[in-house]
Amino acid sequence: MRGKRLSVIALLLISLIVISGCCLRVIIRPPAISLIAPEDGATDQRTTLVLTWEATEGVSRNKKIPPEIVEYRFYIALINEDYGDGEPTEDKQVEKEGLEYDAAYKWKVEAIQSDNQIGKSEEWTFTTEKKQYAAPQIELTNPASGATDLATTVTLTWEATEGKQTNAGEREGVNITEYRVYHKKTGDPDPTEPATTTEKSYNLTNLEYAATYTWYVVALQSDGQQATSTESTFTTQAVQYDIPEIALKSPGNRVGGQPTTVNLTWEATPGKQTNAGERAPTIESYLVYFGVDGQNYGDPVEVTATQTTKPGLAYGTTYKWQVVALQSDEKRATSTEWTFTTLAPVYGPPTITLISPENGATNLATPVRLEWEAAPGAQTNAGERAVSLSYQVFHRKQGEEYPNAPAETTYKFLA
């Protein structure tokens, strides 16, 4: 009987222990917590983000005092980094600011109950959005559109700013990486290969004179966006030359004894370019002024060579001359005025032949008419004769001397 009693007591004790164990498992249940937003694996999230969750209390050991959640600990970290200390909060949400762009994060939450039991959520992940920027802005500054009379070396300048970030209040992380400069002379085909630079200026050299050019610039941003400026034009200055230079050569100034056919010669060079190092104009022709010294010039003779011949000049005459050089840019230069004198004529002696009365004639009347033929001496320094004759007639009675004062006449007889 005693053994039965002991068995019953033992059975009761075992049952009590089992029942107590079941009751204990129910009492110590921790709070439950579920993450809500952003969803697990969410992408393109803002860098300022509200993370939310839901939680319910667990079961306390003390049935008389219902348990309650007194605090949450929020954990967040980049996906490849360790969590730091949890952030305490009493709300079922946390607003996170300043998250990195285009980054993957992980997060979880712990609920702490009044009986110190802790419930833990799952770990979720999300990815933030990429930075988004507007296109860059660019504006040409110099030379002004339509500018004229520019040198043939021109510095193109512009201003440019990076595009502002459109999905945040501040701009960061984007920059202009390169500028592409397009330029051409009006009428030429569009360039296929632009000049490139990282500066906000670009030098153009060896441009043509009096030519109009167009240009524009494309700004390339580090996020792949680009902006194209408006097109601008400018015109280079016209070529500017000094006046030509001219110097007379021959005959020398104030020389005498020149023949009556004279070859006038001179030297001339185009004017040097005054707004560049090279000379490009040409002397197209010359105006030769020629006349008798002391008289006005007549109309000039235009020639293209640096010499001209003047035939048929008068003997023993002084002439003046000068030359004007006409340049292709319509500038001109006038030489100094020179003079020269032609040589005086030189003649041989005249020839004379007595005609009547014949030599040795007799029985002549006392009034006697003397006749002869004569010709001027030929010019020895030219082909033409340019003299006239006068005559001195010597006569005497045979046996007497010729008179010292002969008779003079311009006729070929003397009565």
Secondary structure, 3 states (H helix, E strand, C coil): CHHHHHHHHHHHHHHHHHHHHHHHHHHCCCCEEEEEECCCCEEEECCCEEEEEEEECCCCCCCCCCCCEEEEEEEEEECCCCCCCCEEECCCEEEECCCCCCCEEEEEEEEEECCCCEEECCCEEEEECCCCECCCEEEEEECCCCEEEECCCEEEEEEEECCCECCCCCCCCCCEEEEEEEEEECCCCCCCCCEEECCCEEEECCCCCCCEEEEEEEEEECCCCEEECCCEEEEECCCCECCCEEEEEECCCCEEEECCCEEEEEEEECCCECCCCCCCCCEEEEEEEEEECCCCCCCCEEECCCEEEECCCCCCCEEEEEEEEEECCCCEEECCCEEEEECCCCECCCEEEEEECCCCCCCCCCCCCEEEEEECCCECCCCCCCCCCCEEECCCCCCCCCCCCCEEECCCEEC
